[in-house]
Amino acid sequence: MTSSHTPAAPTPLTLPAAEAFEDWIRERASAGLARAEALVAAVRAIGAEGAAAADARAVLRDWDDAMLALGGVAALGSLFGNVHPDEQVRTTAERAEQDVARVSTALTLDGELYAVLAGLRTDDLDDQAARLHAKVLRDFTRAGVDRDEATRARIAALNERLTELGQEFSRVARQDVRSIRVAPERLDGLPQDFLEAHPADDDGLVTLTTDYPDAVPVRQFATDAGVRHDMTVAFLERGWPEAEPLLTEMFALRHELATTVGYDDWPSYDAEVKMIGSGPAIPAFIDRIAEAAAGPMERDLAILLARYRADVPDAERVPQADASFYEEAVRREQYDVDSQRVRTYFAFDKVRHGLLEVTGRLFGLRYDELGPAQVPVWHPDVTAYDVVRVADGVPLGRIYLDLHPREGKYKHAAQFTLADGVAGRQLPEGVLVCNFSRGLMEHDHVVTLFHEFGHLVHHVLGGHVEWARFAGVATEWDFVEAPSQMLEEWAWDPAILGSFATNADGEPIPASLVEAMRRSDDFGKGYLARQQMFYAAVSYCFHAERPADLTARMIELQERYSPWPHPEGTHFFASFGHLGGYSSAYYTYMWSLVIAKDLFSAFDEHDLFDPEVAGRYRDRVLAPGGSKDAADLVADFLGRPSTFDAYAAWLAR
């Protein structure tokens, strides 16, 4: 067989001018789908009878390139469906993503294609090609290729509807920005820069939205408990009631899909391809973490409740609406950490510059900023950078930072793929999408920025492998958070923060303050772990049980796992976006954190830039992408299998 693969030039995509975005997405989607169709047709033409005589590597190359083409269209759809400021462009992007999902489902249900790929002679394949072949065959069998025609048709319909539901749920959560309106005098306690940025409207009231730059400071600093309560309720009610029927249908269809292809339920189907391995292992892991966190949780909740009772003497529990405010009080009064003072050292522009300096030094990278005249972007807030390897000046990829909130934009923080990288053929490109303040940042948000940038670095460094299937963050899904969680440690080091965190007078943040911040951050980690297990339990149980009353089951799980009582009349799951992408696997954040603490144990806390350790981590964990199992990547770096020990020690201290 002669491969129809045409190597792509290793240069970044050329984005269009703002007014041409819709046509550009439509044209690229059409071209990507056509290229995938041609490549697949070449594979199908071999036929089952000719498979054994075909060049297995060439066939796999065509298949992998077809998936690269489809992935490129899906990436455009997902990214611009979530970030473009024009609703019509977002709708066009969503349609492109739907088209890819439809085509992908049809391909993995195509018995003729499966017969060709399964019939290849693989004796002469190298390890990576053989690994690819095994995973491709598994994709087909998990998709239901071996089912009868009527069942395959039902599977296709299920997948199409699930794509639509996922997009609609995301749209509801993204677009439902709520607000509260309060008199200016009720904003006592909020920072001066916040007050200046929120003048009263013509009727004398101040409008505060549920976007993070408003919601977080209000819940943390407002001395008026009524304001905190109203903001918390508004925040937890986003997406309600529109999202519930979407989720109910989504859970039912996922269950039907999983059982149709031979699994007990959706969590069992989903977990098979993750490190955890099985559905029943998920609640076992959740309970293991909950038990380990119980002692630290009770210890710190007692401190928090005592402080709360100083203001509300007869209280039995701390309400969720008041948790952030009283955590801040404990940190200020018992740890000498005043977050309003801390934030004066974290001006957004300085933090962004510091992030690039720190990660560049750590991984041997340089970020060359590109102005709008060099690279068009979809919104003036977006900044583009070329990523270059310092050692030899080789371009490694391109990144975009889209870091402030706006109407119609994705409301959380995430790394989106723009293009997967394949060695010698296509450079990786990624986009960091966040919703940070333009002025002073909370330190928690600085940590979040480092975390999310970790995904971006992983995408770029892992985007130089041979096969698209293993490009970038292509490891098991319950590992992908670990490298980013580990990078958070660099946002806590006194010397590192002192290199970019300066106040209005140019004075660096004192090391003593950072050390106090670190001690105070340990306060509450037990009950925060339990809150994460509440979210994980909702994610798992909603899929495993498909309860008729989501709210009632959520309240039961909150009472079992969460440190906070349920705020009456709220439905947080309606905007819990991870129910879409992570489905039943929200446990992965804590699973990854266990690994992250183990990974960090290899670094010298007094020299986080040690080039030998940093280089070994870069080359053995990040650069391979998904070309090895995550457990093997970790063992390659640590020199041993990962253990629970480092996490347990951290939680207990």
N, C-alpha and C positions, 0 to 999 in steps of 0.2 A: 504493500500500500504506500502511496505517496501522500504524506501529510499535507493538509491544506492550511497548516499553521503559517501565518505571516507575522514575524516578530514585530511588535510595536516598538516605536522609538522610545527610549527611556527618557522622556521629557514630560513635564507636568501637563495637565489639561489646560486648554485655553478657555477661560470662562468668558461669557458674552457680556456685552454692555447691558446695563440694567433693563432697558426697554426691549431687549431681544431674548430675555431669559426663557419665556414660555416656548417660543419657537425652537430655541436651542435644546431644551429638555426633550421636546417632542421629537426633534430630528435625531438626537443622540439615542433616545430610546428606540426609535425605529431602526437605526443602524445597528445597535447592539443586539436587538432581537433577530435581525436578519443575519448577522454574523453567526450568532449562536445556531440558528436554523441550518445554515450552510454547513457548519462544522458537524452538527449532529447528523445531518443527512449523509455525510461522508462515512460516519461510523455505521449508520444503519445499512448503508449500501453493501457493506462487507457480507452481511448475512451470517446466520448461525453456522452455515456449512463452511464459510471461509474464515471464521474467526481463528481457528487453530493455526492457519498458515499466515495470518496477518502479523505485521510488525507490532507487537503488543505495546511497545513504548510510544510509537507514533499514534496508535489509536488512543491511548491514554492522554497523549498530548492534545489531540483534537478535543477529546471530552473535557479536559481541564480548561482548555481555552474557551470552549463553549460556556462552561460555568463561570469563567472570568468575565465573559461578555455579559451574561445574564446578571452577574453580581454587580457589574458596573451600572447597569440600568437600575437595579434595585437600590443601589446606594444613592444614586441621584434622586430617586423617588422618595426614599426615606428622609434624606437630608433636607431637600428643598420643600418637601411636604410639611416639614416641621419648623423651618426657619425663614422661608422667603416672606417678605413683607406684603406681597400681593396675593390675595386669596385665590385669584384665578390661577396663578402660577402654582400655588400649593395644591390646588385641585388637579391640575395637569400632572404634577409630580406623583400624586397619590394614584392616579390612573396608571402611570408607568409601573409603579410598584405592584399594582394589581395584575397587570399584564405579565410581569415576571413570575409572580406566584402561580398564575394559571399555567404558564408554559412549563415551569419547573415541575409542577404536579403532574402534568401530562407526560413529561419525559420519564419521571421515575415510576410511572405506571405503564410504560411502554415495554411490553414483553419482548418485542423484536430487538430493541436496544439492549435489554438485559441479556438476552441470549448471546449477542455478540460479545459483550463485555465479560460475561461469565465464561465464555468459551476460549478466551485468549490463553495462549501458552505463556506462562509467567516465569519459566525456569531461569531465564537470563536477565530478569529485571533486577535492578539494584534495590537496596533496602527501601529507599524513599518511594520509588515507583511501585514496589510491591505493597507498601503501606497504603499508598493512594488507591491501588486496585482493590484492596480489601475493604477500604472505607466506602468506595463507590458501590460495591456490591451490597454492602450493608445498608446504604441509603435506599437502594431499590427494594430490598426485602422489608425494611421498616416502613416504606411507603405503601406496601401492599401489592407489589407487582405480581405476586403469585396468586392473587385472588381472581375470582371469575369476573366476567365482563360487567355484570350488573353491579357487583361490589366495587369494582374499580371506578365505575361511573359515580357511585355514591361517594367514594373517597374524594374524587375530584370536586364534587359539589361541596363537600364539607370543607375542603381546603380553601375553596374560593370564598365561601361565606365567612370562614374564620379570618381571612385576610381583611374582608370588609368590616367585620366586627372590630378587629384590632385597630384599624384606622379610625373608625367612628369613635371608639372608646378614647383613643389618643386625642382626637379632635375635641371631644367634650371636655376632657381634663385640661387641654391646652387653652381653650377659648373661654372657659368659665372663670373669669377673674371677678371676684366679688370685692365689695368695699364696705367700709363702715364710715360714718360721718360723725365727728365729735367736735365739741367746742375746744378751742385752743387751750383753755385753762385745764383741760383734762389730760393734757399731754406732758404734765410735769414728770420729770425723770428722764425724758428722752434727750439725747445729745443735742447741743446747740446747732450743729450743722444739719441735723435731721429736721429740726424745727424750722430752720431757715429755708430748707428745701420743700417745706410743706406749708405754704401760707394759706390763710383762710380763703374760702371761696366768697362770692358776693353776698351769700346769706350768712356769713360769719362762721361757718363750720369748715373743718378740715377734712378732706377726703383721704382715706388710707385704704390701699388695696391689699389683696392677699398675695401679691407678688412678694418674693423673698426680701427685697430691700426695704419693704414696709413691715411685713409680718414679723420678721425676726426681731428687729429692734423694739417693736411695740410690745411683744410678749416678754422680752428680756428686761426692758427698762421702764416701761410705763408704771407709775406708782398707783394709778387708778385701776383697781381690780376689775371694775366694770368694763373698762376699755380692753384689758387683757382678755377677759371672758368673751367679749363680742368679737374680737379679732380671731380668737381660737375657734369659736363656733363657725364664723364665716370661712376660715381656712379649711376646717374639717368638713364643711358642707359643699365644697366645690364638686361639681359634677352630679350632685344629687338633685332630683331623682332620675335624671335622664340616663345615667350610666348603669343603673341596676338591671334593667331588662337586657341591656347589651351584655353585661357580665354573666347573667344567668344563662343566656343562650350560648355564650362562649364556653362556659364550663360544661354545659350539656353536650355541645358538639365536639369538644376536645375528648370528652369521655367516650362518645360514640366512635370517634376516629381511632382512639387507642384500642378499644375493645374489638373493633372491626379488623384490625391488623394483628390481633392475638395477644393483647396485654390485659392485665386485670383492670387497670385504670390509667388515667393520664399521667399521674406521677410516676408510675412504673415504666411507662413508655418513655417519658422525658428523661428519667434518671439513668436509663440504660447506657447512655452515651456520655455520662458525666463521671467525675471521680467517685462520687458516692455510690454509684453502681445500681442501686435498687430503690424503688419507691418507699418500702417500709423502713429503709435506713434513714429517711428524712425525719420522721417524728422521733426516732431514737436519738438522732443527733440533736434535734431541738431540745429534747428533755435532758440530754447530757449537758448542754450549755446552760440550760435553765437551772439545773442542780448545782453546777459549778459556780454560777453567779448568785445563788440564793444568799449565801452568807454575806458577801460584799454588798449585795443589794440591801439586806435588812440593816446592816451597819450604817450605811449612808442615808437610807430612808429615815432612820431614827434621828439623825442629825438634821435632816431637812425638815422633818415634821416638828422637831423642837423649835427650829427657827420660825416656822410657819405659825406655831401656836403662840409665839410672842405677839403676833398680830391678831390671830384668830384663836383665842384660848381653848375653845371647846372642840376644835377640829379633830376628827379621827383619822383623816387621810389628807394628803396634799392634792388638790385638784390639778388636772392636767394643764388647765389654763394658767395656773400660778407656778408651775414647776420651774420654768426658765427664770422667772423673776426671783424666786427664792434660792435657786442654785446660785444666781449671781450674788445674792445677799450673803450666802455662806462663803463664797469665794472671796468676796470683798472683806468680810468681817473676820473670817477665820484663817484665810490664806493670804490676806493683804494683796489681793488681785482685784483691781477695779477695771472692768472691761471698757469703761468709757475712757479711762486713761490709756489702756492697751491699744484701743483702736486708733488713737492719735498717731501711732507709729506706722500704721498700715494704709497709707494712701494708695489707691488702686494703681496708679501709673508706676509707682515705685515697686509695688509688689509684682506686677507683671514683668518689669525689667529684672527684678531679683530672681524670679522663677526661671527666666531664660538663662541668666548667668549661672545659677546653681546647677540646673540640669545640664547645661552645656559643659560645665567643668566636670561634672560627675561622669558623663557618658562620652566625653570627647567630641562634642558637637558645637557647631556655630549656627546661629539663626540670623539670616540676612533678611532684614525687613524689606518688603516690596510695597511701593506706594500704589495708589489707585491708577496712576498713569502706566505702571508696569503690569499690574494684574487687576482686572476688573473684579469687583466683589458685589455681593447681593444687597449690601446695606452699608452705609458710611461707618457704622460701628465696627465693621469687620476688618481685621488686619491680617495680611498674608506674610509668610516667611518661607524662604528656602532653607532647608536643613542640610548642612554641609558637614562632612567628617573632617575634623581639624587636622588629623594626622596626614592626610593626603589631598585634601581639598575636593574629594569626590562628593557630588550631590547625592543625598540620600532620600530626599522627598520634599514635599511641601505641606505646610500646615496653615490652617486658618483659625484665628481666635475670634469668636463671636460671643462676647462675654456680658452683655447688658440686656435687661428685659425690654420687650416691646410687644405691642398688640399682635396677637396671632402666633407668637413664637412659643416653642417648646418651653415649659415652665420649670424644668429641673436642671440638672447638670449632667452632661454625657459627652462622650466622644462619638462622633459620627464618621463613618467612612465616606470619602469622596471617590477614592480609587484604591484598590488593593495593589500591592507591589509584587512583581515577579522579577527575579534576577535577570538583568539584561534586556527586559522587554517592557516593563511598565513601572514607573516610580510610585511609591505609596503616597497617598494624600489623605489627610484627615482634618476634621474640623472639631474644635472644642466649643461646645455650646453650653453657656452658663447664664446666670441671671444675677450678676453682682452689682453692687452700688458703684457709681462712677466716682464717688468721693472716698471717704474712709471706709475700711472694711473691718468686720469683726474677724478676730483671729481664727475662729471656726471656719470662716469662709476662705481664709488664706489656706488653711489645711485642705479644704475641699478643692481649691484650685490646684494645689500640688497633686492631690489624688487624681483628679480628672486628667491632668497633664500626663500623669503616668501612663494612662491608656494611650494617649497620643504618641508618646515616645515608643511604647511597645509596638504600636501599629507601624511606625516608621522603621524602627530597627529590625522588626520581624518581617519587613516587606521586601526582603532580598533573598528569599528562598526560591527553590527551583519550580515548585508547583503552587498554583494559585490556591489550591485547597488548603495549604498549610501557611498561607500568608498572614502576617500580622498577628492580631489577637485571635488566633484560630485554635487555641488550646481548648480543653474541656471548659465548659461554661462556669463551673464552680471553682475554677482556678483564676479566671481572668481578673478578678479584683485584687488578688494577692500582690502583684507588683505595684499596683497603685496604692494599696494600703501601706505597703512598706515605704513608698516614697514620701508619705506623710511625715515620716520621722525627720526628714530634712527641713520641715517647717517648724520644728520644735527645738532645733539646736541653737544655743545662744549666739555662738560666733557666726553661724550662717545667717540668722535673722539680723544680727547686728550689721551685716554687710549691705543690707538694703532697707531695713525697717528703721526709718528716722522720722522724728517729729517735725513740726513746722520750723523749728530752729535748727534743723539739721543734726540733732543729737540722736545717736543710735539708741535703740532700745536697750536698757541696761540688762546685763547678763543675770543679775539678781532677780529682775522682774520676770525674765523668761523662765528661770528655775522655779520661781513661785507659781507661774502659770502652769508649768509641767506638773507640779505637785497638786495644784488645784484641779487639773484635768483628770487626775486619778480619782478625784471625788466623783462619785456617781457612776463609775464605769460598770459596776455590777447591775444597777437598775437600768442603765442604758442597754446592756446586753440582754436583759430580760425584755425590754421593749422591742429590741430587734427580734427576739424569739416570738413575741406576739405577732409581729408582722410576718415572720416566717410561717407561723402556725396558720394564720389567715390564708396565706398563699397556698399552703399545702392542703388544708382542710376544705377550703372552698372547691378545690379541684377533686380531691379524693371523695368528699361527701356530697358535694353539690346540694347544699342545704336549701330548702324551700324559702326560708327566711334568713337572708344574708345578715341582716342587722342583728337578729337574735343570736346567731352563731358567733358573730363578731364580738358581741358583748360577753358571751361565755368565755371566749378565748382571751379577751382582755382581762377578765377577772382571774383567769388561771395563770397568765404569764406576765401581764403588764404591771408596772409599779403604780400606774395611775388608774383611778376609776373612770368608767366611761362617761364622757361629757354628754349629758342627756340631749337627745334630739340630733345627734351628729352621726355621720355615715362616712368615715374617712376612706373606706374602700372605694368610694365612687371616684376619687381622684388618685387612687393608689396605682400609678401608671405601670408599676412593675408586674401587676397582674396580667398585663398584655405581653410584654417581652419576656420577663422571667417566668411567667406562668406559675407553676407550683414550686419553683426553685428559688424563692427569695432567701432560703437558708444559705445560699451560696456566699452572701456577704460575710457571714460569720465563719463559714467553712474556710473561705479565703483568708480571713484574718488570722485564724489559727496557723495557716501556712506562712503568712506574712511575718508574724512574730518569730517564727522559726528562721525564715530567711534573714531577718535583720540580726539575728544572733551571731551571724558570721561576720558582721561589720564591727569595727572598733568604734565604740561610741565617742571616743576622744579624737577620732580622725575619720570622719564620714566620707572623706574624699580619697581615702587610700586607693591609689591607682590599681594595685594588684587585685584587691577584692572587688572594686567597682568594675574593672575590666572583665573579670571572671564572671561577675553577675550579668553584665551586659551581654557577653558572648555566649554564656551557657543557658541563660534563662530567657532573655528578651529576643536576641537575634534569631534563635531557631524557630520562632513563631510556633506553629503547631506541628512541626516536623517530628516531634517526639511526644510521648505521653507526658502530662504535667508532672506526674510522680517521678519520672525519669529526669526531667529538667531540674527539679528540685534536688534530687539526689546527686546529679552531676555537679551542682553548685556546692551543696553542703558536704558532699563526700559520704553521705549516709541518707537513709530514708527520713522523711519528715516525721516529727513527733508532736504530741500535744503539750509537751513539757513547757516550752517557752511561753505559750499562751496561758497555761495554768498558773505559771509563776507570775506573769504580768497581772492576771486577774486578781490574784490573791494578795498582791503587795499593797 
